[in-house]
Amino acid sequence: MDTDINNVFEGLLGCPQLKGFVKVVGIWELLLTDQTVKIKVTYDYRTKYYSYSVSHYFQGPAEDKPGIPRKIIDETPTGILKRAVRIILSIYDKEYVGGKWVVNKDF
């Protein structure tokens, strides 16, 4: 991915001042019945993997905090986006009475 960018940062990723370098690949909106959840896919030049973050987390009525998925990585942007959607849909249940969406302040 981005061979020219890789050349710019080659040798710099080992620099102690540099924590890393990521590229935002894209932001998609998952339109649910009562909430739009944005999914941001990023590429990490250090690990060479894609990961994602979401704009909102779902908190079920019996939970004291929202369900925050563990860090997931994939080798392709399509793969990580599919995984993100599956995870969101597995956590969210529109039948939960009293459940709510919580904004991810780090998005």
DOFIKE-29852 format. One record per residue: x, y, z of N, C-alpha, C, O in turn. Coordinates in steps of 0.1 Angstrom, whole numbers, plus 5000, padded with zeros to 4 digits. Each point is the difference from the previous one (the first is absolute). Layout:
! residues N
XYZXYZXYZXYZ ...
***
This chain:
! residues 107
500849885000499250125000500950125000500950015008 498850094984500750134999501549985001500650055009 500049894980501449975000500850135002501050005008 498650114986500850135002500050045015501050045005 497949955002499950035014500849915008500850045009 499249834988500949905007501450044998500849995010 499650064979501450044998500450125008501150015006 497950084996500250125008500349965015500950065006 498349854998500149965015501049885002500249975012 500349984978501049895002501250055008500650104997 499749835014501050045009499650095011500650015010 498350064988499550095010499149935010499950055012 499549844985499149935009500749955012499449975010 501950014989500849965012500450115009500749985010 499050144986500450125007499350015014498849985000 501950045011499349995013499050115002499149985008 501050134985499050115002498749974993498950065003 501149854987498949974991499249885005500649895000 498250135005499249895005499549914988499949885001 499850184988499549934988499550104990500150125002 499449824987499450084990498949924994500249894995 498650175005498849934994499350094990500150125000 499349814991499250074990498549975001499749885002 499550224998498549975000499749964986500150084991 499449805008499649944987498750054995499750034989 499449985021498650054997499149995012500349945010 498650134989499050005011498749964993499650064991 499749845015498749964995499050015011500350005012 498450024984498950025009499249874999499549964990 500349985022499149885001498750065005499950045012 499049954980498750065003499249895007499449924993 500550095020499149915008498750065002499750124996 499349815010498750055001499950135009499250084997 501649935013499950115009501350085002500150095008 501049874984501350075002500849984987499949904994 500850205002501149994990501349985007500450095008 500349814989501349975006501050024989500049934990 501050165012501150024990501149905003500349985012 500349964978501149915001501250064993499950024988 501250005019501250054994501049894999500449945010 500150044978501049904997501350074998500150094992 500949865015501450064999501049894996499849885003 501350164991501149914997501250055008500450125000 500249785007501250035008501349964992500249894997 500650215000501249984992501049925008500949934994 499150075019500949925008499749855000500849924997 497950055006499649865000499649944987500049884998 499650214992499549974987498749935001499749914991 499550135019498649945001499050115001500350125002 498549854994498850095001499349985013500049885005 499550225001499149995012498950104998499950074990 499249935020498850094999499750065014500449955010 498850164989499450055012498650044997499750024988 499550005022498650034998499650135007500650045010 498450034985499550135006499249985012499950085009 499549804993499149975011500149865004500349914992 499550065021500049875006498649985005499350095004 500249784996498749975005500149955015500949915003 498350145005499949955014498649945003499050074999 501049805004498849935002499450055014500750065008 498049924994499350045012500649955013499950065011 500749824989500549945012501550025002500649955009 500050124982501450035000500450135007499250104998 501849905010500450135006500950084991500350125004 500249834985500850084991499749944986499649894998 500750194991499849954987501049894996501149995006 498549934984500849894995501050064990499750054990 501649955014501150054992500749884994500749935008 499350054979500749884995501550015002500550114999 500149785002501550005001500550044987499450004989 501950035011500750054987500049884990500549895004 499050144985499949904989500950054988499950124997 500949794997500750044988499749914989499549885002 500950164986499849924988501050044990500650115001 499649804989501050034989499450094989500850054992 497949975007499450084990498950095005499549975011 500350144983499050105004498649944999499150025009 500649904981498749934999499849905011498950005006 502149934998499949905010499750075014499249955007 501550164996499850065013498650075000499450005011 500250054978498650065000498949905002499150025007 501149864986499049905002500049955015498949985006 502350015000500049965014499450105009499349965010 500950174987499550105008498450005000499450015010 500149974978498550004999499549885007499050015008 501649874991499549885007500050025015499149965007 502050104998500150035014499050095005499349975011 500450144982499050105004498649935001499350025009 500449904980498749945000499949895010498849975004 502349975000499949895010499850065014499449945009 501150184993499850075013498750075002499350005010 500250064979498850085000498749914998500049924991 499150105018498749934998498950105002499850065011 499549974978499050115000498849975010499250095003 500749795001499049965009500350035015499149995008 502150054994500450035014499250135005500250104994 499049885016499350115005500950075010500449935010 499950194989500950075009501450004996500850075006 499549874983501450004995500350144993499050074997 502249975002500350134995501450004992500849915003 499350194989501350024993500850105007499550105005 501849874997500950095007501050054990500649924993 499650215006501050064991501449965004500450015012 500449954978501449975002500850144999500150054989 500350005022500750135000501350004993500550104996 500149785002501349994993499849984985501149994993 497750015002499849984985500550124993499950014988 
***
